[in-house]
Amino acid sequence: MRLEGLVLWAGHQDDAFFKVTELIVPQQRGLDTPDGLCAIVDAPELRRLNLYLYEKEIELIAQFHTHPRHAYHSETDDRNAIANTIGCFSIVAPNFAVIDYPLSQCAVFRLDEKGQWLEVDESAAPNQITVVKD
């Protein structure tokens, strides 16, 4: 059985840029329900994660998770985001991310000041997220 998975991107804001310094894989459990699949991060793990971010003086910029087929942002994704401050990204990869998908094949959303997840146009996503090796 394949289940959804979640990873968080954390780091530091530097003017207009955010440098991701850590990928965090929280303890999670996958659920397969009649309504679909989801990855659950329980309250004790969320508390541990918040303490870790505070102690390391880093913040979340994005959450990245998988869907079984198509990449889209579900109502569950909207309601239960962990990276939930204004400007955070939520990136969803299709097909359980079994291969390296370019951003153009992922669903990319950004949280606006009204608390709405707005889709980032696929042509604009590479201009907002750039992967650079140190």
VOVEX-364938 format. One record per residue: residue number from 1; residue in one letter; z, x, y of N, C-alpha, C in turn. Coordinates in nm, 4 decimals, always signed. Layout:
N
@k: NUM, r: A, n.w: Z, n.u: X, n.v: Y, ca.w: Z, ca.u: X, ca.v: Y, c.w: Z, c.u: X, c.v: Y
...
END
This chain:
134
@k: 1, r: M, n.w: +0.0000, n.u: +0.0844, n.v: -0.1179, ca.w: +0.0000, ca.u: +0.0000, ca.v: +0.0000, c.w: +0.0000, c.u: +0.0891, c.v: +0.1244
@k: 2, r: R, n.w: -0.0804, n.u: +0.0534, n.v: +0.2212, ca.w: -0.0834, ca.u: +0.1257, ca.v: +0.3479, c.w: -0.0052, c.u: +0.0465, c.v: +0.4505
@k: 3, r: L, n.w: +0.0706, n.u: +0.1178, n.v: +0.5336, ca.w: +0.1503, ca.u: +0.0546, ca.v: +0.6378, c.w: +0.1236, c.u: +0.1216, c.v: +0.7707
@k: 4, r: E, n.w: +0.1514, n.u: +0.0495, n.v: +0.8778, ca.w: +0.1356, ca.u: +0.1051, ca.v: +1.0116, c.w: +0.2383, c.u: +0.2151, c.v: +1.0348
@k: 5, r: G, n.w: +0.2048, n.u: +0.3071, n.v: +1.1255, ca.w: +0.2955, ca.u: +0.4144, ca.v: +1.1633, c.w: +0.2935, c.u: +0.4333, c.v: +1.3138
@k: 6, r: L, n.w: +0.3975, n.u: +0.4987, n.v: +1.3661, ca.w: +0.4162, ca.u: +0.5134, ca.v: +1.5100, c.w: +0.4626, c.u: +0.6542, c.v: +1.5424
@k: 7, r: V, n.w: +0.4066, n.u: +0.7119, n.v: +1.6481, ca.w: +0.4516, ca.u: +0.8398, ca.v: +1.7014, c.w: +0.4605, c.u: +0.8249, c.v: +1.8536
@k: 8, r: L, n.w: +0.5562, n.u: +0.8950, n.v: +1.9132, ca.w: +0.5781, ca.u: +0.8878, ca.v: +2.0579, c.w: +0.5431, c.u: +1.0217, c.v: +2.1220
@k: 9, r: W, n.w: +0.4873, n.u: +1.0159, n.v: +2.2422, ca.w: +0.4559, ca.u: +1.1362, ca.v: +2.3189, c.w: +0.5573, c.u: +1.1466, c.v: +2.4308
@k: 10, r: A, n.w: +0.6214, n.u: +1.2626, n.v: +2.4422, ca.w: +0.7245, ca.u: +1.2825, ca.v: +2.5445, c.w: +0.7023, c.u: +1.4156, c.v: +2.6150
@k: 11, r: G, n.w: +0.7535, n.u: +1.4243, n.v: +2.7368, ca.w: +0.7401, ca.u: +1.5486, ca.v: +2.8121, c.w: +0.7882, c.u: +1.5323, c.v: +2.9545
@k: 12, r: H, n.w: +0.7169, n.u: +1.6004, n.v: +3.0471, ca.w: +0.7593, ca.u: +1.6065, ca.v: +3.1871, c.w: +0.6467, c.u: +1.5676, c.v: +3.2819
@k: 13, r: Q, n.w: +0.6834, n.u: +1.4985, n.v: +3.3870, ca.w: +0.5905, ca.u: +1.4642, ca.v: +3.4950, c.w: +0.5791, c.u: +1.5849, c.v: +3.5880
@k: 14, r: D, n.w: +0.4577, n.u: +1.6211, n.v: +3.6254, ca.w: +0.4330, ca.u: +1.7301, ca.v: +3.7200, c.w: +0.3297, c.u: +1.6800, c.v: +3.8195
@k: 15, r: D, n.w: +0.3771, n.u: +1.6276, n.v: +3.9314, ca.w: +0.2920, ca.u: +1.5625, ca.v: +4.0313, c.w: +0.2105, c.u: +1.4515, c.v: +3.9649
@k: 16, r: A, n.w: +0.0785, n.u: +1.4613, n.v: +3.9702, ca.w: -0.0069, ca.u: +1.3554, ca.v: +3.9157, c.w: -0.0311, c.u: +1.3717, c.v: +3.7656
@k: 17, r: F, n.w: +0.0255, n.u: +1.4762, n.v: +3.7070, ca.w: +0.0003, ca.u: +1.5035, ca.v: +3.5665, c.w: +0.1282, c.u: +1.4891, c.v: +3.4847
@k: 18, r: F, n.w: +0.1108, n.u: +1.4503, n.v: +3.3610, ca.w: +0.2212, ca.u: +1.4419, ca.v: +3.2666, c.w: +0.1882, c.u: +1.5356, c.v: +3.1528
@k: 19, r: K, n.w: +0.2756, n.u: +1.6319, n.v: +3.1286, ca.w: +0.2524, ca.u: +1.7275, ca.v: +3.0204, c.w: +0.3349, c.u: +1.6852, c.v: +2.8994
@k: 20, r: V, n.w: +0.2663, n.u: +1.6533, n.v: +2.7910, ca.w: +0.3334, ca.u: +1.6189, ca.v: +2.6664, c.w: +0.3806, c.u: +1.7486, c.v: +2.6014
@k: 21, r: T, n.w: +0.5122, n.u: +1.7571, n.v: +2.5794, ca.w: +0.5702, ca.u: +1.8758, ca.v: +2.5175, c.w: +0.6211, c.u: +1.8486, c.v: +2.3769
@k: 22, r: E, n.w: +0.6366, n.u: +1.7204, n.v: +2.3435, ca.w: +0.6876, ca.u: +1.6863, ca.v: +2.2110, c.w: +0.6203, c.u: +1.5604, c.v: +2.1571
@k: 23, r: L, n.w: +0.5939, n.u: +1.5637, n.v: +2.0292, ca.w: +0.5553, ca.u: +1.4440, ca.v: +1.9545, c.w: +0.6770, c.u: +1.4045, c.v: +1.8730
@k: 24, r: I, n.w: +0.7208, n.u: +1.2828, n.v: +1.8889, ca.w: +0.8414, ca.u: +1.2362, ca.v: +1.8219, c.w: +0.8029, c.u: +1.1267, c.v: +1.7230
@k: 25, r: V, n.w: +0.8392, n.u: +1.1476, n.v: +1.5977, ca.w: +0.8169, ca.u: +1.0459, ca.v: +1.4952, c.w: +0.9534, c.u: +0.9823, c.v: +1.4671
@k: 26, r: P, n.w: +0.9779, n.u: +0.8645, n.v: +1.5249, ca.w: +1.1078, ca.u: +0.8021, ca.v: +1.5024, c.w: +1.1197, c.u: +0.7511, c.v: +1.3586
@k: 27, r: Q, n.w: +1.2449, n.u: +0.7412, n.v: +1.3112, ca.w: +1.2658, ca.u: +0.6778, ca.v: +1.1819, c.w: +1.2151, c.u: +0.5348, c.v: +1.1938
@k: 28, r: Q, n.w: +1.1350, n.u: +0.4940, n.v: +1.0992, ca.w: +1.0726, ca.u: +0.3622, ca.v: +1.1062, c.w: +1.0529, c.u: +0.3100, c.v: +0.9654
@k: 29, r: R, n.w: +1.0347, n.u: +0.1816, n.v: +0.9590, ca.w: +1.0044, ca.u: +0.1205, ca.v: +0.8297, c.w: +0.8857, c.u: +0.0281, c.v: +0.8491
@k: 30, r: G, n.w: +0.7953, n.u: +0.0368, n.v: +0.7563, ca.w: +0.6778, ca.u: -0.0480, ca.v: +0.7618, c.w: +0.7039, c.u: -0.1804, c.v: +0.6936
@k: 31, r: L, n.w: +0.6528, n.u: -0.2855, n.v: +0.7538, ca.w: +0.6649, ca.u: -0.4189, ca.v: +0.6957, c.w: +0.5264, c.u: -0.4760, c.v: +0.6712
@k: 32, r: D, n.w: +0.5130, n.u: -0.5431, n.v: +0.5593, ca.w: +0.3915, ca.u: -0.6167, ca.v: +0.5259, c.w: +0.4337, c.u: -0.7625, c.v: +0.5128
@k: 33, r: T, n.w: +0.4025, n.u: -0.8430, n.v: +0.6148, ca.w: +0.4445, ca.u: -0.9828, ca.v: +0.6188, c.w: +0.3216, c.u: -1.0733, c.v: +0.6109
@k: 34, r: P, n.w: +0.3406, n.u: -1.2023, n.v: +0.5899, ca.w: +0.2266, ca.u: -1.2944, ca.v: +0.5915, c.w: +0.1515, c.u: -1.2934, c.v: +0.7256
@k: 35, r: D, n.w: +0.2209, n.u: -1.2562, n.v: +0.8332, ca.w: +0.1569, ca.u: -1.2497, ca.v: +0.9653, c.w: +0.0870, c.u: -1.1176, c.v: +0.9902
@k: 36, r: G, n.w: +0.1085, n.u: -1.0180, n.v: +0.9058, ca.w: +0.0437, ca.u: -0.8888, ca.v: +0.9235, c.w: +0.1401, c.u: -0.7737, c.v: +0.9019
@k: 37, r: L, n.w: +0.0926, n.u: -0.6554, n.v: +0.9364, ca.w: +0.1703, ca.u: -0.5331, ca.v: +0.9196, c.w: +0.2362, c.u: -0.4947, c.v: +1.0508
@k: 38, r: C, n.w: +0.3486, n.u: -0.4229, n.v: +1.0411, ca.w: +0.4097, ca.u: -0.3673, ca.v: +1.1622, c.w: +0.5034, c.u: -0.2541, c.v: +1.1230
@k: 39, r: A, n.w: +0.5306, n.u: -0.1690, n.v: +1.2188, ca.w: +0.6279, ca.u: -0.0617, ca.v: +1.2033, c.w: +0.7498, c.u: -0.0997, c.v: +1.2863
@k: 40, r: I, n.w: +0.8675, n.u: -0.0951, n.v: +1.2253, ca.w: +0.9917, ca.u: -0.1344, ca.v: +1.2907, c.w: +1.0780, c.u: -0.0102, c.v: +1.3134
@k: 41, r: V, n.w: +1.1269, n.u: +0.0048, n.v: +1.4364, ca.w: +1.2247, ca.u: +0.1076, ca.v: +1.4689, c.w: +1.3536, c.u: +0.0327, c.v: +1.5011
@k: 42, r: D, n.w: +1.4550, n.u: +0.0527, n.v: +1.4182, ca.w: +1.5797, ca.u: -0.0225, ca.v: +1.4320, c.w: +1.6656, c.u: +0.0287, c.v: +1.5481
@k: 43, r: A, n.w: +1.7620, n.u: -0.0537, n.v: +1.5880, ca.w: +1.8474, ca.u: -0.0265, ca.v: +1.7041, c.w: +1.9186, c.u: +0.1091, c.v: +1.6980
@k: 44, r: P, n.w: +1.9788, n.u: +0.1494, n.v: +1.5850, ca.w: +2.0445, ca.u: +0.2810, ca.v: +1.5840, c.w: +1.9475, c.u: +0.3961, c.v: +1.6126
@k: 45, r: E, n.w: +1.8250, n.u: +0.3835, n.v: +1.5637, ca.w: +1.7247, ca.u: +0.4878, ca.v: +1.5901, c.w: +1.6815, c.u: +0.4847, c.v: +1.7356
@k: 46, r: L, n.w: +1.6689, n.u: +0.3664, n.v: +1.7946, ca.w: +1.6352, ca.u: +0.3579, ca.v: +1.9375, c.w: +1.7442, c.u: +0.4226, c.v: +2.0218
@k: 47, r: R, n.w: +1.8702, n.u: +0.4005, n.v: +1.9857, ca.w: +1.9817, ca.u: +0.4629, ca.v: +2.0574, c.w: +1.9740, c.u: +0.6147, c.v: +2.0438
@k: 48, r: R, n.w: +1.9523, n.u: +0.6631, n.v: +1.9210, ca.w: +1.9414, ca.u: +0.8076, ca.v: +1.8976, c.w: +1.8264, c.u: +0.8662, c.v: +1.9786
@k: 49, r: L, n.w: +1.7153, n.u: +0.7953, n.v: +1.9821, ca.w: +1.5991, ca.u: +0.8399, ca.v: +2.0572, c.w: +1.6298, c.u: +0.8485, c.v: +2.2070
@k: 50, r: N, n.w: +1.6937, n.u: +0.7465, n.v: +2.2623, ca.w: +1.7281, ca.u: +0.7480, ca.v: +2.4044, c.w: +1.8232, c.u: +0.8620, c.v: +2.4390
@k: 51, r: L, n.w: +1.9223, n.u: +0.8870, n.v: +2.3536, ca.w: +2.0133, ca.u: +0.9999, ca.v: +2.3762, c.w: +1.9388, c.u: +1.1330, c.v: +2.3694
@k: 52, r: Y, n.w: +1.8478, n.u: +1.1451, n.v: +2.2754, ca.w: +1.7686, ca.u: +1.2668, ca.v: +2.2614, c.w: +1.6856, c.u: +1.2921, c.v: +2.3870
@k: 53, r: L, n.w: +1.6181, n.u: +1.1889, n.v: +2.4355, ca.w: +1.5367, ca.u: +1.2035, ca.v: +2.5567, c.w: +1.6234, c.u: +1.2440, c.v: +2.6754
@k: 54, r: Y, n.w: +1.7401, n.u: +1.1817, n.v: +2.6885, ca.w: +1.8314, ca.u: +1.2120, ca.v: +2.7977, c.w: +1.8807, c.u: +1.3571, c.v: +2.7902
@k: 55, r: E, n.w: +1.9226, n.u: +1.3979, n.v: +2.6716, ca.w: +1.9758, ca.u: +1.5336, ca.v: +2.6551, c.w: +1.8693, c.u: +1.6403, c.v: +2.6767
@k: 56, r: K, n.w: +1.7477, n.u: +1.6141, n.v: +2.6358, ca.w: +1.6375, ca.u: +1.7100, ca.v: +2.6525, c.w: +1.5734, c.u: +1.7015, c.v: +2.7917
@k: 57, r: E, n.w: +1.6144, n.u: +1.5997, n.v: +2.8700, ca.w: +1.5595, ca.u: +1.5752, ca.v: +3.0044, c.w: +1.4079, c.u: +1.5587, c.v: +3.0002
@k: 58, r: I, n.w: +1.3635, n.u: +1.4766, n.v: +2.9028, ca.w: +1.2221, ca.u: +1.4437, ca.v: +2.8918, c.w: +1.2088, c.u: +1.2923, c.v: +2.8927
@k: 59, r: E, n.w: +1.0860, n.u: +1.2453, n.v: +2.9118, ca.w: +1.0614, ca.u: +1.1014, ca.v: +2.9126, c.w: +0.9373, c.u: +1.0701, c.v: +2.8311
@k: 60, r: L, n.w: +0.9265, n.u: +0.9441, n.v: +2.7931, ca.w: +0.8100, ca.u: +0.9003, ca.v: +2.7164, c.w: +0.6935, c.u: +0.8723, c.v: +2.8098
@k: 61, r: I, n.w: +0.5736, n.u: +0.9057, n.v: +2.7647, ca.w: +0.4524, ca.u: +0.8693, ca.v: +2.8385, c.w: +0.3632, c.u: +0.7790, c.v: +2.7535
@k: 62, r: A, n.w: +0.3774, n.u: +0.7865, n.v: +2.6209, ca.w: +0.2877, ca.u: +0.7066, ca.v: +2.5374, c.w: +0.3464, c.u: +0.6830, c.v: +2.3998
@k: 63, r: Q, n.w: +0.2985, n.u: +0.5753, n.v: +2.3410, ca.w: +0.3223, ca.u: +0.5504, ca.v: +2.2000, c.w: +0.1853, c.u: +0.5382, c.v: +2.1351
@k: 64, r: F, n.w: +0.1760, n.u: +0.5903, n.v: +2.0174, ca.w: +0.0501, ca.u: +0.5909, ca.v: +1.9426, c.w: +0.0802, c.u: +0.5312, c.v: +1.8066
@k: 65, r: H, n.w: +0.0072, n.u: +0.4270, n.v: +1.7706, ca.w: +0.0285, ca.u: +0.3693, ca.v: +1.6381, c.w: -0.1036, c.u: +0.3235, c.v: +1.5783
@k: 66, r: T, n.w: -0.0963, n.u: +0.2857, n.v: +1.4520, ca.w: -0.2167, ca.u: +0.2510, ca.v: +1.3780, c.w: -0.2209, c.u: +0.1021, c.v: +1.3482
@k: 67, r: H, n.w: -0.3414, n.u: +0.0558, n.v: +1.3254, ca.w: -0.3646, ca.u: -0.0786, ca.v: +1.2726, c.w: -0.4525, c.u: -0.0641, c.v: +1.1484
@k: 68, r: P, n.w: -0.4475, n.u: -0.1615, n.v: +1.0587, ca.w: -0.5216, ca.u: -0.1478, ca.v: +0.9333, c.w: -0.6735, c.u: -0.1510, c.v: +0.9488
@k: 69, r: R, n.w: -0.7236, n.u: -0.2275, n.v: +1.0427, ca.w: -0.8683, ca.u: -0.2360, ca.v: +1.0596, c.w: -0.9045, c.u: -0.2046, c.v: +1.2043
@k: 70, r: H, n.w: -0.9093, n.u: -0.3047, n.v: +1.2859, ca.w: -0.9540, ca.u: -0.2883, ca.v: +1.4245, c.w: -0.8414, c.u: -0.2406, c.v: +1.5146
@k: 71, r: A, n.w: -0.8781, n.u: -0.1664, n.v: +1.6181, ca.w: -0.7817, ca.u: -0.1208, ca.v: +1.7181, c.w: -0.7747, c.u: -0.2253, c.v: +1.8290
@k: 72, r: Y, n.w: -0.6576, n.u: -0.2801, n.v: +1.8479, ca.w: -0.6336, ca.u: -0.3779, ca.v: +1.9545, c.w: -0.4842, c.u: -0.3793, c.v: +1.9821
@k: 73, r: H, n.w: -0.4432, n.u: -0.4429, n.v: +2.0883, ca.w: -0.3010, ca.u: -0.4527, ca.v: +2.1238, c.w: -0.2559, c.u: -0.5941, c.v: +2.0929
@k: 74, r: S, n.w: -0.1703, n.u: -0.6073, n.v: +1.9920, ca.w: -0.1248, ca.u: -0.7391, ca.v: +1.9488, c.w: -0.0101, c.u: -0.7894, c.v: +2.0370
@k: 75, r: E, n.w: +0.0256, n.u: -0.9163, n.v: +2.0207, ca.w: +0.1408, ca.u: -0.9713, ca.v: +2.0922, c.w: +0.2681, c.u: -0.8962, c.v: +2.0541
@k: 76, r: T, n.w: +0.2796, n.u: -0.8578, n.v: +1.9271, ca.w: +0.3946, ca.u: -0.7797, ca.v: +1.8831, c.w: +0.3971, c.u: -0.6447, c.v: +1.9539
@k: 77, r: D, n.w: +0.2805, n.u: -0.5818, n.v: +1.9692, ca.w: +0.2719, ca.u: -0.4550, ca.v: +2.0421, c.w: +0.3175, c.u: -0.4733, c.v: +2.1869
@k: 78, r: D, n.w: +0.2755, n.u: -0.5835, n.v: +2.2481, ca.w: +0.3141, ca.u: -0.6119, ca.v: +2.3871, c.w: +0.4656, c.u: -0.6276, c.v: +2.4002
@k: 79, r: R, n.w: +0.5246, n.u: -0.7040, n.v: +2.3112, ca.w: +0.6670, ca.u: -0.7399, ca.v: +2.3222, c.w: +0.7615, c.u: -0.6284, c.v: +2.2796
@k: 80, r: N, n.w: +0.7201, n.u: -0.5452, n.v: +2.1856, ca.w: +0.8130, ca.u: -0.4498, ca.v: +2.1244, c.w: +0.7800, c.u: -0.3036, c.v: +2.1518
@k: 81, r: A, n.w: +0.7157, n.u: -0.2771, n.v: +2.2629, ca.w: +0.6805, ca.u: -0.1391, ca.v: +2.2960, c.w: +0.8064, c.u: -0.0551, c.v: +2.3173
@k: 82, r: I, n.w: +0.8022, n.u: +0.0669, n.v: +2.2693, ca.w: +0.9121, ca.u: +0.1614, ca.v: +2.2931, c.w: +0.8864, c.u: +0.2370, c.v: +2.4222
@k: 83, r: A, n.w: +0.7631, n.u: +0.2828, n.v: +2.4423, ca.w: +0.7241, ca.u: +0.3461, ca.v: +2.5691, c.w: +0.6970, c.u: +0.2310, c.v: +2.6653
@k: 84, r: N, n.w: +0.7991, n.u: +0.1933, n.v: +2.7427, ca.w: +0.7885, ca.u: +0.0680, ca.v: +2.8182, c.w: +0.8213, c.u: +0.0809, c.v: +2.9665
@k: 85, r: T, n.w: +0.7956, n.u: +0.1969, n.v: +3.0242, ca.w: +0.8108, ca.u: +0.2107, ca.v: +3.1686, c.w: +0.6724, c.u: +0.2048, c.v: +3.2332
@k: 86, r: I, n.w: +0.6697, n.u: +0.1683, n.v: +3.3603, ca.w: +0.5425, ca.u: +0.1552, ca.v: +3.4319, c.w: +0.4617, c.u: +0.2836, c.v: +3.4177
@k: 87, r: G, n.w: +0.3346, n.u: +0.2666, n.v: +3.3820, ca.w: +0.2443, ca.u: +0.3803, ca.v: +3.3683, c.w: +0.2317, c.u: +0.4336, c.v: +3.2271
@k: 88, r: C, n.w: +0.3203, n.u: +0.3918, n.v: +3.1367, ca.w: +0.3114, ca.u: +0.4390, ca.v: +2.9978, c.w: +0.1843, c.u: +0.3875, c.v: +2.9320
@k: 89, r: F, n.w: +0.1388, n.u: +0.4624, n.v: +2.8343, ca.w: +0.0222, ca.u: +0.4254, ca.v: +2.7558, c.w: +0.0646, c.u: +0.3751, c.v: +2.6189
@k: 90, r: S, n.w: -0.0145, n.u: +0.2863, n.v: +2.5647, ca.w: -0.0030, ca.u: +0.2441, ca.v: +2.4259, c.w: -0.1419, c.u: +0.2601, c.v: +2.3657
@k: 91, r: I, n.w: -0.1506, n.u: +0.3458, n.v: +2.2657, ca.w: -0.2795, ca.u: +0.3780, ca.v: +2.2052, c.w: -0.2764, c.u: +0.3324, c.v: +2.0598
@k: 92, r: V, n.w: -0.3784, n.u: +0.2583, n.v: +2.0201, ca.w: -0.3847, ca.u: +0.2051, ca.v: +1.8841, c.w: -0.5112, c.u: +0.2591, c.v: +1.8176
@k: 93, r: A, n.w: -0.4936, n.u: +0.3240, n.v: +1.7031, ca.w: -0.6066, ca.u: +0.3769, ca.v: +1.6267, c.w: -0.6407, c.u: +0.2805, c.v: +1.5136
@k: 94, r: P, n.w: -0.7691, n.u: +0.2648, n.v: +1.4835, ca.w: -0.8090, ca.u: +0.1753, ca.v: +1.3739, c.w: -0.7937, c.u: +0.2421, c.v: +1.2371
@k: 95, r: N, n.w: -0.8037, n.u: +0.1603, n.v: +1.1341, ca.w: -0.8136, ca.u: +0.2080, ca.v: +0.9959, c.w: -0.7039, c.u: +0.3068, c.v: +0.9563
@k: 96, r: F, n.w: -0.5818, n.u: +0.2782, n.v: +1.0018, ca.w: -0.4655, ca.u: +0.3615, ca.v: +0.9715, c.w: -0.4837, c.u: +0.5071, c.v: +1.0155
@k: 97, r: A, n.w: -0.5757, n.u: +0.5325, n.v: +1.1065, ca.w: -0.6004, ca.u: +0.6678, ca.v: +1.1590, c.w: -0.6235, c.u: +0.7687, c.v: +1.0462
@k: 98, r: V, n.w: -0.7032, n.u: +0.7288, n.v: +0.9480, ca.w: -0.7274, ca.u: +0.8174, ca.v: +0.8339, c.w: -0.8200, c.u: +0.9341, c.v: +0.8699
@k: 99, r: I, n.w: -0.8869, n.u: +0.9249, n.v: +0.9837, ca.w: -0.9657, ca.u: +1.0360, ca.v: +1.0360, c.w: -0.9277, c.u: +1.0541, c.v: +1.1829
@k: 100, r: D, n.w: -0.9735, n.u: +1.1619, n.v: +1.2441, ca.w: -0.9493, ca.u: +1.1834, ca.v: +1.3865, c.w: -1.0456, c.u: +1.0953, c.v: +1.4656
@k: 101, r: Y, n.w: -0.9909, n.u: +0.9951, n.v: +1.5318, ca.w: -1.0726, ca.u: +0.9048, ca.v: +1.6111, c.w: -1.0738, c.u: +0.9494, c.v: +1.7564
@k: 102, r: P, n.w: -1.1904, n.u: +0.9515, n.v: +1.8213, ca.w: -1.1917, ca.u: +0.9780, ca.v: +1.9651, c.w: -1.1306, c.u: +0.8589, c.v: +2.0391
@k: 103, r: L, n.w: -1.0835, n.u: +0.8813, n.v: +2.1598, ca.w: -1.0233, ca.u: +0.7736, ca.v: +2.2384, c.w: -1.1171, c.u: +0.6549, c.v: +2.2536
@k: 104, r: S, n.w: -1.2465, n.u: +0.6790, n.v: +2.2545, ca.w: -1.3422, ca.u: +0.5693, ca.v: +2.2715, c.w: -1.3379, c.u: +0.4712, c.v: +2.1543
@k: 105, r: Q, n.w: -1.2831, n.u: +0.5123, n.v: +2.0394, ca.w: -1.2725, ca.u: +0.4228, ca.v: +1.9238, c.w: -1.1304, c.u: +0.3679, c.v: +1.9067
@k: 106, r: C, n.w: -1.0427, n.u: +0.4050, n.v: +1.9969, ca.w: -0.9055, ca.u: +0.3545, ca.v: +1.9964, c.w: -0.8912, c.u: +0.2495, c.v: +2.1057
@k: 107, r: A, n.w: -0.7915, n.u: +0.1656, n.v: +2.0921, ca.w: -0.7570, ca.u: +0.0725, ca.v: +2.1995, c.w: -0.6532, c.u: +0.1435, c.v: +2.2870
@k: 108, r: V, n.w: -0.6819, n.u: +0.1568, n.v: +2.4144, ca.w: -0.5918, ca.u: +0.2262, ca.v: +2.5066, c.w: -0.5469, c.u: +0.1260, c.v: +2.6120
@k: 109, r: F, n.w: -0.4162, n.u: +0.1124, n.v: +2.6251, ca.w: -0.3569, ca.u: +0.0197, ca.v: +2.7217, c.w: -0.2572, c.u: +0.0949, c.v: +2.8080
@k: 110, r: R, n.w: -0.2363, n.u: +0.0440, n.v: +2.9298, ca.w: -0.1396, ca.u: +0.1044, ca.v: +3.0212, c.w: -0.0547, c.u: -0.0057, c.v: +3.0826
@k: 111, r: L, n.w: +0.0751, n.u: +0.0193, n.v: +3.0924, ca.w: +0.1691, ca.u: -0.0794, ca.v: +3.1447, c.w: +0.1669, c.u: -0.0776, c.v: +3.2974
@k: 112, r: D, n.w: +0.1382, n.u: -0.1929, n.v: +3.3569, ca.w: +0.1319, ca.u: -0.1997, ca.v: +3.5032, c.w: +0.2675, c.u: -0.2385, c.v: +3.5616
@k: 113, r: E, n.w: +0.2726, n.u: -0.2450, n.v: +3.6943, ca.w: +0.3984, ca.u: -0.2722, ca.v: +3.7646, c.w: +0.4509, c.u: -0.4133, c.v: +3.7419
@k: 114, r: K, n.w: +0.3688, n.u: -0.5028, n.v: +3.6874, ca.w: +0.4121, ca.u: -0.6392, ca.v: +3.6563, c.w: +0.4584, c.u: -0.6527, c.v: +3.5110
@k: 115, r: G, n.w: +0.4578, n.u: -0.5414, n.v: +3.4379, ca.w: +0.4979, ca.u: -0.5460, ca.v: +3.2975, c.w: +0.3887, c.u: -0.5950, c.v: +3.2046
@k: 116, r: Q, n.w: +0.2646, n.u: -0.5894, n.v: +3.2501, ca.w: +0.1497, ca.u: -0.6332, ca.v: +3.1699, c.w: +0.0798, c.u: -0.5111, c.v: +3.1102
@k: 117, r: W, n.w: +0.0429, n.u: -0.5222, n.v: +2.9841, ca.w: -0.0361, ca.u: -0.4163, ca.v: +2.9206, c.w: -0.1829, c.u: -0.4423, c.v: +2.9518
@k: 118, r: L, n.w: -0.2438, n.u: -0.3558, n.v: +3.0303, ca.w: -0.3841, ca.u: -0.3704, ca.v: +3.0693, c.w: -0.4689, c.u: -0.2692, c.v: +2.9939
@k: 119, r: E, n.w: -0.5794, n.u: -0.3183, n.v: +2.9396, ca.w: -0.6682, ca.u: -0.2289, ca.v: +2.8658, c.w: -0.7340, c.u: -0.1309, c.v: +2.9614
@k: 120, r: V, n.w: -0.7371, n.u: -0.0047, n.v: +2.9192, ca.w: -0.8051, ca.u: +0.0995, ca.v: +2.9951, c.w: -0.9487, c.u: +0.1028, c.v: +2.9451
@k: 121, r: D, n.w: -1.0425, n.u: +0.0854, n.v: +3.0355, ca.w: -1.1837, ca.u: +0.0889, ca.v: +2.9984, c.w: -1.2124, c.u: +0.2165, c.v: +2.9211
@k: 122, r: E, n.w: -1.2853, n.u: +0.2032, n.v: +2.8098, ca.w: -1.3082, ca.u: +0.3200, ca.v: +2.7246, c.w: -1.3751, c.u: +0.4352, c.v: +2.7981
@k: 123, r: S, n.w: -1.4544, n.u: +0.4061, n.v: +2.9015, ca.w: -1.5167, ca.u: +0.5153, ca.v: +2.9768, c.w: -1.4167, c.u: +0.5827, c.v: +3.0694
@k: 124, r: A, n.w: -1.3067, n.u: +0.5124, n.v: +3.1055, ca.w: -1.2056, ca.u: +0.5697, ca.v: +3.1936, c.w: -1.0946, c.u: +0.6407, c.v: +3.1166
@k: 125, r: A, n.w: -1.0753, n.u: +0.6048, n.v: +2.9892, ca.w: -0.9651, ca.u: +0.6621, ca.v: +2.9116, c.w: -0.9680, c.u: +0.8145, c.v: +2.9091
@k: 126, r: P, n.w: -1.0837, n.u: +0.8784, n.v: +2.8831, ca.w: -1.0834, ca.u: +1.0251, ca.v: +2.8838, c.w: -1.0496, c.u: +1.0862, c.v: +3.0194
@k: 127, r: N, n.w: -1.0672, n.u: +1.0091, n.v: +3.1276, ca.w: -1.0317, ca.u: +1.0593, ca.v: +3.2592, c.w: -0.8814, c.u: +1.0470, c.v: +3.2860
@k: 128, r: Q, n.w: -0.8123, n.u: +0.9661, n.v: +3.2089, ca.w: -0.6692, ca.u: +0.9487, ca.v: +3.2268, c.w: -0.5876, c.u: +1.0250, c.v: +3.1242
@k: 129, r: I, n.w: -0.6470, n.u: +1.0540, n.v: +3.0090, ca.w: -0.5780, ca.u: +1.1278, ca.v: +2.9032, c.w: -0.6663, c.u: +1.2454, c.v: +2.8649
@k: 130, r: T, n.w: -0.6154, n.u: +1.3637, n.v: +2.8858, ca.w: -0.6884, ca.u: +1.4850, ca.v: +2.8511, c.w: -0.6028, c.u: +1.5684, c.v: +2.7581
@k: 131, r: V, n.w: -0.6585, n.u: +1.6068, n.v: +2.6464, ca.w: -0.5855, ca.u: +1.6922, ca.v: +2.5513, c.w: -0.6255, c.u: +1.8360, c.v: +2.5798
@k: 132, r: V, n.w: -0.5229, n.u: +1.9167, n.v: +2.6103, ca.w: -0.5442, ca.u: +2.0579, ca.v: +2.6421, c.w: -0.4507, c.u: +2.1390, c.v: +2.5553
@k: 133, r: K, n.w: -0.5041, n.u: +2.2425, n.v: +2.4910, ca.w: -0.4201, ca.u: +2.3302, ca.v: +2.4092, c.w: -0.3579, c.u: +2.4372, c.v: +2.4998
@k: 134, r: D, n.w: -0.2303, n.u: +2.4619, n.v: +2.4786, ca.w: -0.1627, ca.u: +2.5716, ca.v: +2.5526, c.w: -0.1878, c.u: +2.7038, c.v: +2.4855
END
